């Protein structure tokens, strides 16, 4: 078995590629290192179900208007299906709802997004600063971030009106003339929806089933002892019985691909290998911020520091909760993790 990319070139802005009967692939820009998000349109005859939306920016709205006037042939968007609550996926859901579209998503995604839109902060909260300190953020970075206005969800996510239709594990959805089974994943985002066409040829994977990259598995001040790595590995193992070599996987980023059984095993192995490297690195006490070199191949700069920090915390939390590491709160306010003797913690 191998992984293949039957559509090697992504669609240009304002254009679409037909990847399966009744399914269009489109791409929207993002102002970050991962510079795009994939969105899809499912042809329901008299209208479209779109899957994910991109950020709420003037540029993204203009591209959507080009798509609506062009490849989407002037038919209305009647439903917006959001795979998870992250802003590059739910950003314009409220905009489409204001034009009459129905929102389909999970209860967790809707409530989380609505809460975050309303939770606007002009400066970092004390809990956020404490979290950064516990993670071992260096002094200059901590001072700078403590004085900055933090990222707010409302900066790039349109207000969500009341009301949505819930997607649930084990449920089904009809779109593009197909019946889709709904299966939830976790780790990258809680209750992340994936949709599996019953004819076995297409899967809408969101960020749960990406080609070539693993999505961020992060821990945040809202749940500082979370273990998203365990959630992620468990989700991948749960998907394996449903994965077929020839399914076309339509992910939230990168290219569509086939070879999902192999890709799932790769993603599981990648995190097990990262955990093994990290455990070996904890031969001396380390903070989350000190573990970047062993977890990430790329150089961590100011633009990637935040995501690296929360992912480092996630992997350390997993080792700690699995009994493979101990931790101690030092006088500088940071947690220092050390590998447990023989991989088994005594505390």
Secondary structure, DSSP 8 states (H G I E B T S, - for coil): ---B-S--S---TT--EEEETTEEEEEEE-SSSS-EEEEEEEE-SSEEEEE------HHHHHHHHHHHHTTTTT-EEEEEE-SSSSHHHHTTHHHHHHTT-EEEE-HHHHHHHHHHHH---SS--HHHHHHHHHTT--HHHHHHHHHS----GGGTS----S--EE--TT-EEEETTEEEEEEEE-SSSTTEEEEEETTSSEEEEETTS-SSS-------GGGTT--HHHHHHHHHHHHHTT--TT-EEEESSS--BB-HHHHHHHHHHHHHHHHHHHHHHTTS-B-GGGGHHHH-SS---TTTHHHHHHHHHHHHHHHHHTTSEEEEE-TTS-EEEEE-GGG----
